[in-house]
Amino acid sequence: MRKILLLSDTHGYMDDVICRYAEQADEIWHAGDIGSIKVVDTLTNIKPLKAVYGNIDGTVVRTVCPESQHFICENKKVWITHIGGYPPNYTPGLKKMLQEIKPDIFICGHSHILKVIFDNKLNLLHINPGAAGQHGFHNVRTMVRFAIDGSDIKNMDVIELGKRGVI
């Protein structure tokens, strides 16, 4: 069983609360708009990190984080990218790729809108953890944590980190 902390859209912001949740996970997954190599370094020093770059990320972050990641966690095929849309309104061209790759879990960020939706047509779980950072139009900062145990996704929790702009 692997305990996952999933976050996105930190936009260079990290705090002790995010770090405490990261310490409780086995792996940290970041769905882009990291904002600073310091965020990558901080998270990597806590637990293994799988991260992708987002549209605001510069050259330094893009040299260490790919545009998308495909991997197996336990018995689940995972795809993480930053801009992906959501069922059934995926980013143009993405639906065909989803049909080819056939992930069990499809993760993206970008919208700052937390969504967990099962796509019955593509037989996948779509997760957008919202935004953990202070920058953006979201009102409440969020992350998601869950466990993957073999072929089961368990114990999914939405973590609210408080209102944006309140430190």
Secondary structure, DSSP 8 states (H G I E B T S, - for coil): -EEEEEE---TT---HHHHHHHHH-SEEEE-S----HHHHHHHHHHS-EEE---TT--HHHHHHS-SEEEEEETTEEEEEES--EETTEE-TTHHHHHHHH--SEEE--SS--EEEEEETTTTEEEEEE---SSSSS-SEEEEEEEEEETTEEEEEEEEEEEETT--
